[in-house]
Amino acid sequence: MGLVYQFTVVILLAQMLAKKISLDKAKPEKLFYFVANAVVYRPSDSRCLILKRSDQEKVFPGKWAVPGGKLEWADFDINKPDRTLSDEVVNFVNPIEKLLIREVREEAGIEVEDQLDYSGKSVLIVRPDEIPVVFVVFVATYKSGEVKLEEGAFTDSAWVNAEEVKAYDCIEGIDQEIAGAIDRLSK
């Protein structure tokens, strides 16, 4: 292959890569919020962290929950992908895991191990403002730090076991997620 041919192929491949992330060509019926939650398990006493949501929250105000958050455009800098596949598809590796590690740090002020495990649970809800949301639940292992709540988002925290969580006014299903995480990780 001549140098001019190789250079032309590189230019053509570069032109095939996405230049931005856009919904312009996306099918509207395929779109929704994507939220990931982390059940944070503390091995030293087999307890999990729950946080009380602010009364000002739009969804589940005042309810106890686990840390989590939505994937956002800022999570995907098109100019800094982790890699490209087949020299044409921009690829971001472990965006959900990165999201959860960041959200646990922001919401609870603690660190979790880098390895997160999918709990095998997902839920679709439709919020009161009509936005569909897909939730996926992961289990994270506590690493270090003292709980320091994100100001304005949460009002209290507790480390609970599978029985104690039942005494809290949790979002439906949180108690089952806590019990499942403790059962899996305490063995």
LUMVOTOR-512716 format. One line per field, with one value per residue (C-alpha): x, y, z. Coordinates in Angstrom, 3 decimals, padded with zeros to 6 digits. Example, Ala and Ser with C-alpha at 12.3 -4.5 7.8 and 13.67 -1.06 7.14 Angstrom:
# LUMVOTOR-512716
c1	(012.300_013.670)
c2	(-004.500_-001.060)
c3	(007.800_007.140)
This chain:
# LUMVOTOR-512716
c1	(000.000_001.251_001.567_-001.019_-003.557_-002.944_-003.328_-006.615_-007.985_-007.107_-008.884_-011.970_-012.116_-011.716_-014.631_-016.787_-016.395_-019.174_-018.396_-020.974_-023.635_-027.060_-030.666_-031.505_-031.591_-032.697_-036.121_-038.211_-039.977_-036.614_-035.623_-035.823_-033.787_-031.267_-030.679_-028.331_-028.520_-025.901_-026.661_-023.501_-022.533_-020.158_-018.427_-017.246_-020.791_-022.852_-024.892_-025.975_-026.297_-029.649_-030.216_-033.340_-034.335_-035.151_-038.811_-038.169_-037.341_-039.757_-039.847_-040.111_-039.728_-038.831_-038.380_-035.318_-033.293_-029.817_-027.297_-027.594_-027.980_-028.788_-026.424_-025.875_-024.421_-021.390_-020.548_-019.753_-017.166_-017.177_-013.659_-012.330_-013.758_-012.110_-011.665_-013.229_-014.524_-013.831_-012.397_-015.893_-017.880_-017.014_-016.887_-017.104_-016.127_-017.979_-020.064_-022.546_-019.813_-018.117_-021.468_-022.136_-018.672_-019.073_-022.659_-021.834_-018.978_-021.189_-024.311_-022.798_-019.182_-017.765_-015.665_-016.612_-014.482_-014.069_-015.683_-019.480_-021.838_-025.140_-027.855_-029.913_-032.701_-034.096_-037.295_-039.089_-041.117_-042.969_-042.391_-045.196_-043.804_-044.350_-040.648_-039.967_-037.005_-035.149_-033.436_-030.698_-029.394_-025.795_-024.098_-020.982_-018.627_-017.813_-014.131_-013.606_-014.872_-017.497_-020.955_-021.362_-024.663_-025.013_-026.512_-030.079_-030.533_-030.607_-031.488_-030.345_-028.471_-028.341_-026.370_-028.949_-029.227_-031.992_-034.332_-033.654_-034.365_-038.008_-038.518_-037.721_-040.137_-038.170_-038.949_-040.688_-038.219_-035.231_-035.642_-035.456_-032.349_-030.669_-031.564_-030.318_-027.005_-026.370_-027.271_-024.929_-021.964_-021.951_-021.172)
c2	(000.000_003.404_006.163_008.338_005.461_004.832_008.533_008.648_005.635_007.301_010.518_008.606_006.626_009.814_011.328_008.295_008.816_010.697_014.364_014.872_013.044_013.980_012.869_014.393_011.003_008.954_007.372_009.251_006.080_004.636_007.360_007.561_008.583_005.982_005.804_003.513_002.884_001.366_-000.698_000.039_-002.961_-002.596_-005.947_-005.111_-005.389_-006.692_-003.493_-001.346_002.405_004.119_007.853_009.908_012.009_015.669_016.635_018.925_016.047_015.718_011.932_010.010_013.050_012.154_008.458_006.405_005.211_004.155_006.372_006.725_009.060_009.638_009.251_012.727_014.177_015.306_011.639_011.229_013.653_012.726_014.121_011.787_008.312_005.360_003.749_003.349_000.068_-000.915_002.582_004.059_003.597_005.809_003.688_004.559_001.798_001.253_004.447_003.036_001.989_005.390_007.094_005.116_005.604_009.356_009.499_007.581_010.036_013.087_011.939_010.156_011.354_007.827_005.711_002.310_-000.354_-000.065_-003.453_-003.176_-006.072_-005.942_-007.085_-008.598_-006.079_-003.388_-001.363_001.040_003.828_006.816_009.897_012.306_014.693_011.902_011.119_007.387_006.172_002.867_001.951_-000.640_-001.691_-002.548_-003.639_-001.745_-002.609_000.163_001.151_004.179_007.451_008.822_009.568_013.240_013.928_016.018_019.282_019.874_016.367_014.217_014.818_011.658_008.386_004.988_001.766_-001.024_-004.776_-006.737_-006.482_-002.873_-001.511_-002.596_000.097_002.893_004.472_003.312_003.486_000.225_-002.603_-001.029_-003.467_-006.395_-004.939_-004.534_-008.100_-009.480_-007.609_-008.744_-012.316_-012.404_-010.587_-011.802_-015.387)
c3	(000.000_-000.889_001.681_-000.111_-000.031_003.698_004.445_002.477_004.403_007.739_006.686_005.555_008.814_010.844_008.955_009.837_013.606_015.360_015.906_018.635_020.582_019.279_019.481_016.102_014.377_017.390_017.448_020.039_021.121_022.243_024.722_028.523_031.585_032.660_036.414_038.301_042.038_044.320_047.381_049.401_051.538_054.510_055.145_058.678_060.089_057.131_056.852_053.920_053.584_053.121_052.670_053.385_050.366_050.872_051.119_048.115_045.759_042.816_043.017_046.299_048.589_052.180_051.379_052.263_049.271_048.198_046.365_042.619_039.714_036.062_033.138_031.713_028.522_030.543_031.182_027.494_026.110_022.428_022.094_024.804_024.221_025.925_022.502_019.100_017.753_014.164_013.725_013.517_016.749_019.710_022.861_026.580_029.012_032.312_032.276_034.806_037.219_036.919_037.485_040.661_042.140_041.567_042.867_046.067_046.667_045.941_047.783_050.783_050.910_051.014_048.690_047.288_045.647_041.867_041.257_041.260_040.683_038.841_041.248_038.466_039.099_036.864_037.026_034.700_036.299_034.892_037.037_037.979_035.315_032.718_032.192_031.827_033.866_033.675_036.951_037.249_040.637_041.473_044.673_045.758_048.590_051.056_050.973_053.239_054.645_056.978_055.620_054.748_053.011_049.866_051.025_049.892_048.497_051.640_055.278_057.089_056.691_058.361_058.069_058.333_058.210_056.496_059.513_060.507_057.007_057.394_060.065_057.565_055.088_052.046_048.373_047.585_046.967_048.769_051.678_049.246_047.560_050.970_052.012_048.695_048.879_052.453_051.613_048.604_050.100_053.698_052.660)
